Each structure stands twice: as structure tokens, then as C-alpha cells.
Amino acid sequence: MTETLPATPANPVRRALRSRLLRPLALAPLMAALSGCEAIVLAPAGDIAIQQRDLLVFSVLLMLLVIVPVMALTVYFAWKYRASNKQTEEEYSPDWDHSTHLELVIWAVPLLIIICLGAVTWTGTHLLDPYRPLDRIKDGEAVSEAHTPLQVEVVALDWKWLFIYPEYGIATVNELAAPVDRPIRFHITSSGVMNSFYVPALAGQIYAMPGMETKLHAVINRPGEYTGFSANYSGDGFSNMRFAFHGMDDEAFNQWVAKVRAGGSALDRDAYLELERPSEKVPVTYYSGIEPQLFDAVVNMCVQPGKMCMGEMMDIDRKGGLGVDAIRNTLPLVYDKYHRRGTAVFGSGESYVMQVCTPLEAERAAVEASMRRQANAEVLDRANPFNRLTGAALAAPGTRSGVPQGSTVKAEQVGFQPLTVGAARASVSQS
């Protein structure tokens, strides 16, 4: 008796996959990977995040109106016009180049989808603007005067999160809490590099940038324990820059505030500067008191003692110095079109803008400026008055102050009166 061997050797892997008992095992790695996924983005607990979810789902379904038919027709055409289908060879008609119905479908359907997506995006962009105060707590419940917003000041540090509650005079590190169905108004900034504040269950992400303040309005509608993190890479400790977010009822939130007040120290500028140092995996920390205007100092980058705030600098620049008292200091300033000539309008170009200083420093600066003006007046008196005229173009090559070489023009011919040292000193003193 002879045994007949199969024409093709059986593959043991393929034979195992064909077994009904081993088929579920082939999906085990995929099931294990999906078990760690969270569906919080598609099942959020805040009204803003819910509206964002609805906008995402609507956009995907709208695009699937084209994607699904195209994918189905791709499979259908590949099956129908396969090489083994001899019937299609008889029905095949390559001599056509236009179909009005087909062109109408090809162009009209995507155009309508783009119009719908544009309208939805336009309305959603304005209604879900993070800077826009909330007009509803949840679907069917509008914001009333009884809903007092909870203000939370957020500072992204290296590599932890600082939350300040100015209404309650407390602060926390890597722990955030808010009562259910109460509007939350976040004021967000960063101490160093740019970060991204993101609580998927609450609302979309918004960036935290140093020297700037961004805002976010949101609300939590369901109690629970949620996770927040930084969605923007910011250095070595970025992966551990996470915090816990607690959605609580009013009673539980009041108890949490009492616990923070009882278990923490005061957060003054020295404590903040120590906290600002880069550190990783920082445990939850409570502060029972906060220094007033600390968040504004962080935004203006002037927490360090004796450092001028950016807001003060910009105010001084906006006024051209310190207002009327600094006019004599800003008057010699010129643009670089005069600076390229090697001189300024009222002197040598050496000038300064007064900052906040002591009376002794101001007096010494005034004496030095007066001495420079006297020296400049003497230089003007010795120079040719015609060469001191301003408003003319730059001298052309081979000329001197716009006067061709070989020609002589006297100052009296152009109506220019010579300037004496005494007149120059009087003019400068009056300015």
C-alpha cells in the first residue's frame, strides 16, 4: 500500500490559524493592546468636551458619505472586472469619454460636503472658543446669575503643574478639583518653555506660554477621577508631567478646600522660586496661603525681587520714558537714517531713556548729559554751518554734504545764520 503525498506541503502556521479553537488566540495581542485604551475622548464628562466630541463625530460621518461608497465601489470594480470574468470582456466598451450624471456626482457630492463642513467649522469655532464665557452648563440648562465661575490660575512648571485658587487663597501642585455644574475659568501661563494644558474629560487643550496668559472656559458635569497632562513636549520630565483632576459635588469640594488649608504651608515668592526649579515626579503638594498678585508676577516674569515687570517696561516704552519728566531724555533720540550719517539731530547720538532710579542717580545722569551737551555745542560752533543742515539726502560719492567738489557756497547765501556756543547752550537748556 502506497501513501499519496499532497502536492503542496501543509503550512503548520496556516493549519493552526484555520483551527476554530486557535483563531481567538491570534487576536490576543490586539485585544491586549486595546485593553489599555481609554475612550474618555469619545465619552467625556464636560459639556465643552461633549460638544467637541459631537463636532468630531459629525465631521467623520459626513466624510464617510464619500469614503464608504468609494471603498465599496473599489472592491466591486476589482471583482467585476477581474481577468477571469469573461462576461465583462463582451460588455467592455472603452469608447466613451464623458458622462454628465457621473460628473455631477463626482463634483456635487464633495462640494456639498465641503459646504457643510465649512458651516459647521465656522459655528463651532465661535461657539467653542476657549476665551468665550460659557452660555450653558449642559444641554438644556443655561448659565444663570447663580452660577458663579470658579477662577483657577494655572502655571506650567518644569515638570509639574501649579494651580492657584485666588477665591479660596489656596494652591496645589499636580492636583486639580472643581465642583460639578459650576463654570470654571482658567488663566494659564508657563514659567519657562511652552506647554499644553489638557484634560480630555473637560475640554480641548490650550497652550501655556511664558510671558503670556491664555484662557479656557469649561465645566465638569459628572463626578469622577480624571487625568490631565501636558500635550506638548517640554523636556526630560515631560512624560511624568501629569496631574489628577477631581470632579466633585459642592459638599465634597468644600471638604477638599478645607483639607488643603489644613495641610499646607504658605506660597510666597521665595517658595515659588524654589518650586520653579526643574524637578520630576513631584508628589501632590498643598499650600494653605498664597501671596497676592503672584500669578501676575509670574506672567510678567518678575517674581524675583528687584526685577522690573514686563508690564512696567511696556508702559514706560509706551510713554516714551517716564511721561513728561522724561521728555528731555527722549528728545535726542533719532532713527538710524540719521545714525548712519554719524551724528544725531541734537548731539552725538549718545542718549538714554530714564528708568526708575534714585534721586542721586538721576542728578548724576543730568550732570553728565549737561556736560555732553556743552561739548557738542562747541563742536557745532567750530564746524561749517552748511555741513550741519539736516533733511538732505546722503552725500553722493565724491561730494561733501551734497555740495560738489570744487564749488564754494557761503552760509549767508542760503540764509543760514552761524550758530554760536552761547546760542547752542541756550537752545539745549531750553529743550
Solvent accessible surface area in square Angstrom, and as a share of the most:
residue,aa,sasa,rsa
1,M,243,1.08
2,T,130,0.75
3,E,151,0.68
4,T,127,0.74
5,L,139,0.69
6,P,97,0.61
7,A,113,0.88
8,T,105,0.61
9,P,114,0.72
10,A,66,0.51
11,N,69,0.35
12,P,87,0.55
13,V,99,0.57
14,R,137,0.50
15,R,140,0.51
16,A,39,0.30
17,L,91,0.45
18,R,156,0.57
19,S,40,0.26
20,R,203,0.74
21,L,156,0.77
22,L,74,0.37
23,R,129,0.47
24,P,80,0.50
25,L,116,0.58
26,A,55,0.43
27,L,101,0.50
28,A,46,0.36
29,P,96,0.60
30,L,103,0.51
31,M,122,0.55
32,A,70,0.55
33,A,67,0.52
34,L,107,0.53
35,S,91,0.59
36,G,63,0.61
37,C,89,0.54
38,E,142,0.64
39,A,68,0.53
40,I,42,0.22
41,V,73,0.42
42,L,99,0.49
43,A,54,0.42
44,P,5,0.03
45,A,1,0.01
46,G,0,0.00
47,D,5,0.03
48,I,15,0.08
49,A,8,0.06
50,I,52,0.26
51,Q,42,0.19
52,Q,58,0.26
53,R,62,0.23
54,D,71,0.37
55,L,53,0.26
56,L,92,0.46
57,V,58,0.33
58,F,90,0.37
59,S,24,0.16
60,V,62,0.36
61,L,104,0.52
62,L,21,0.11
63,M,81,0.36
64,L,62,0.31
65,L,111,0.55
66,V,46,0.26
67,I,78,0.40
68,V,82,0.47
69,P,62,0.39
70,V,85,0.49
71,M,123,0.55
72,A,58,0.45
73,L,88,0.44
74,T,83,0.48
75,V,107,0.62
76,Y,100,0.38
77,F,99,0.41
78,A,72,0.56
79,W,152,0.54
80,K,54,0.23
81,Y,119,0.45
82,R,93,0.34
83,A,94,0.73
84,S,81,0.52
85,N,27,0.14
86,K,133,0.56
87,Q,117,0.52
88,T,11,0.06
89,E,112,0.50
90,E,152,0.68
91,E,106,0.48
92,Y,144,0.55
93,S,70,0.45
94,P,81,0.51
95,D,135,0.70
96,W,158,0.55
97,D,139,0.72
98,H,123,0.55
99,S,35,0.23
100,T,89,0.52
101,H,151,0.67
102,L,86,0.43
103,E,71,0.32
104,L,116,0.58
105,V,87,0.50
106,I,88,0.45
107,W,178,0.62
108,A,32,0.25
109,V,57,0.32
110,P,53,0.33
111,L,103,0.51
112,L,110,0.55
113,I,17,0.09
114,I,112,0.57
115,I,100,0.51
116,C,56,0.34
117,L,40,0.20
118,G,41,0.39
119,A,58,0.45
120,V,35,0.20
121,T,77,0.45
122,W,171,0.60
123,T,72,0.42
124,G,10,0.09
125,T,84,0.49
126,H,95,0.42
127,L,96,0.48
128,L,27,0.14
129,D,58,0.30
130,P,46,0.29
131,Y,102,0.39
132,R,85,0.31
133,P,90,0.56
134,L,27,0.13
135,D,78,0.41
136,R,68,0.25
137,I,0,0.00
138,K,82,0.35
139,D,118,0.61
140,G,84,0.80
141,E,62,0.28
142,A,71,0.55
143,V,50,0.29
144,S,59,0.38
145,E,178,0.80
146,A,93,0.72
147,H,42,0.19
148,T,78,0.45
149,P,53,0.33
150,L,0,0.00
151,Q,49,0.22
152,V,0,0.00
153,E,22,0.10
154,V,0,0.00
155,V,0,0.00
156,A,1,0.01
157,L,0,0.00
158,D,28,0.14
159,W,36,0.13
160,K,1,0.01
161,W,0,0.00
162,L,0,0.00
163,F,0,0.00
164,I,2,0.01
165,Y,0,0.00
166,P,52,0.33
167,E,96,0.43
168,Y,42,0.16
169,G,23,0.22
170,I,0,0.00
171,A,0,0.00
172,T,0,0.00
173,V,0,0.00
174,N,14,0.07
175,E,17,0.08
176,L,0,0.00
177,A,0,0.00
178,A,1,0.00
179,P,2,0.01
180,V,27,0.15
181,D,43,0.22
182,R,40,0.15
183,P,8,0.05
184,I,1,0.01
185,R,78,0.29
186,F,0,0.00
187,H,23,0.10
188,I,0,0.00
189,T,0,0.00
190,S,2,0.01
191,S,26,0.17
192,G,34,0.33
193,V,73,0.42
194,M,81,0.36
195,N,0,0.00
196,S,0,0.00
197,F,1,0.00
198,Y,45,0.17
199,V,3,0.02
200,P,17,0.11
201,A,1,0.01
202,L,1,0.01
203,A,3,0.02
204,G,21,0.20
205,Q,93,0.42
206,I,18,0.09
207,Y,95,0.36
208,A,0,0.00
209,M,49,0.22
210,P,47,0.30
211,G,18,0.17
212,M,102,0.46
213,E,65,0.29
214,T,9,0.05
215,K,69,0.29
216,L,9,0.04
217,H,20,0.09
218,A,0,0.00
219,V,0,0.00
220,I,0,0.00
221,N,32,0.17
222,R,116,0.42
223,P,82,0.52
224,G,25,0.24
225,E,127,0.57
226,Y,27,0.10
227,T,60,0.35
228,G,0,0.00
229,F,48,0.20
230,S,4,0.02
231,A,43,0.33
232,N,35,0.18
233,Y,154,0.59
234,S,13,0.08
235,G,19,0.19
236,D,119,0.62
237,G,0,0.00
238,F,55,0.23
239,S,80,0.51
240,N,55,0.28
241,M,1,0.00
242,R,123,0.45
243,F,9,0.04
244,A,38,0.30
245,F,0,0.00
246,H,26,0.12
247,G,5,0.05
248,M,32,0.14
249,D,80,0.41
250,D,93,0.48
251,E,119,0.53
252,A,37,0.29
253,F,3,0.01
254,N,86,0.44
255,Q,111,0.49
256,W,10,0.03
257,V,6,0.04
258,A,57,0.44
259,K,109,0.46
260,V,0,0.00
261,R,118,0.43
262,A,92,0.71
263,G,56,0.53
264,G,27,0.26
265,S,71,0.46
266,A,65,0.50
267,L,1,0.01
268,D,61,0.31
269,R,70,0.25
270,D,102,0.53
271,A,29,0.23
272,Y,0,0.00
273,L,45,0.22
274,E,110,0.50
275,L,24,0.12
276,E,48,0.22
277,R,150,0.55
278,P,92,0.58
279,S,44,0.28
280,E,83,0.37
281,K,148,0.63
282,V,30,0.17
283,P,103,0.65
284,V,71,0.41
285,T,46,0.27
286,Y,43,0.16
287,Y,20,0.07
288,S,39,0.25
289,G,21,0.20
290,I,41,0.21
291,E,52,0.23
292,P,107,0.67
293,Q,123,0.55
294,L,4,0.02
295,F,9,0.04
296,D,68,0.35
297,A,5,0.04
298,V,6,0.03
299,V,21,0.12
300,N,38,0.19
301,M,82,0.36
302,C,3,0.02
303,V,7,0.04
304,Q,78,0.35
305,P,107,0.67
306,G,91,0.87
307,K,100,0.42
308,M,44,0.20
309,C,30,0.18
310,M,60,0.27
311,G,30,0.29
312,E,91,0.41
313,M,88,0.39
314,M,122,0.55
315,D,51,0.26
316,I,14,0.07
317,D,106,0.55
318,R,180,0.66
319,K,110,0.46
320,G,34,0.32
321,G,0,0.00
322,L,64,0.32
323,G,27,0.26
324,V,122,0.70
325,D,114,0.59
326,A,1,0.00
327,I,92,0.47
328,R,153,0.56
329,N,11,0.06
330,T,35,0.20
331,L,73,0.37
332,P,25,0.16
333,L,87,0.43
334,V,45,0.26
335,Y,169,0.64
336,D,89,0.46
337,K,109,0.46
338,Y,50,0.19
339,H,129,0.58
340,R,160,0.58
341,R,86,0.32
342,G,68,0.65
343,T,43,0.25
344,A,8,0.06
345,V,65,0.37
346,F,115,0.48
347,G,13,0.13
348,S,70,0.45
349,G,37,0.36
350,E,112,0.50
351,S,38,0.24
352,Y,72,0.27
353,V,59,0.34
354,M,42,0.19
355,Q,111,0.49
356,V,114,0.65
357,C,55,0.33
358,T,74,0.43
359,P,118,0.74
360,L,135,0.67
361,E,80,0.36
362,A,28,0.22
363,E,111,0.50
364,R,150,0.55
365,A,26,0.20
366,A,53,0.41
367,V,81,0.47
368,E,84,0.38
369,A,8,0.06
370,S,48,0.31
371,M,125,0.56
372,R,65,0.24
373,R,64,0.23
374,Q,83,0.37
375,A,54,0.42
376,N,34,0.18
377,A,2,0.02
378,E,69,0.31
379,V,78,0.45
380,L,50,0.25
381,D,58,0.30
382,R,177,0.65
383,A,34,0.26
384,N,65,0.33
385,P,32,0.20
386,F,38,0.16
387,N,53,0.27
388,R,86,0.31
389,L,79,0.39
390,T,86,0.50
391,G,71,0.68
392,A,60,0.46
393,A,90,0.70
394,L,106,0.53
395,A,53,0.41
396,A,56,0.43
397,P,136,0.86
398,G,53,0.51
399,T,42,0.24
400,R,141,0.52
401,S,51,0.33
402,G,52,0.50
403,V,20,0.11
404,P,83,0.52
405,Q,139,0.62
406,G,91,0.87
407,S,55,0.35
408,T,121,0.70
409,V,57,0.33
410,K,127,0.54
411,A,13,0.10
412,E,120,0.54
413,Q,127,0.56
414,V,75,0.43
415,G,59,0.57
416,F,52,0.22
417,Q,143,0.64
418,P,77,0.48
419,L,70,0.35
420,T,78,0.45
421,V,40,0.23
422,G,49,0.48
423,A,49,0.38
424,A,4,0.03
425,R,107,0.39
426,A,48,0.37
427,S,64,0.41
428,V,42,0.24
429,S,90,0.58
430,Q,154,0.69
431,S,59,0.38
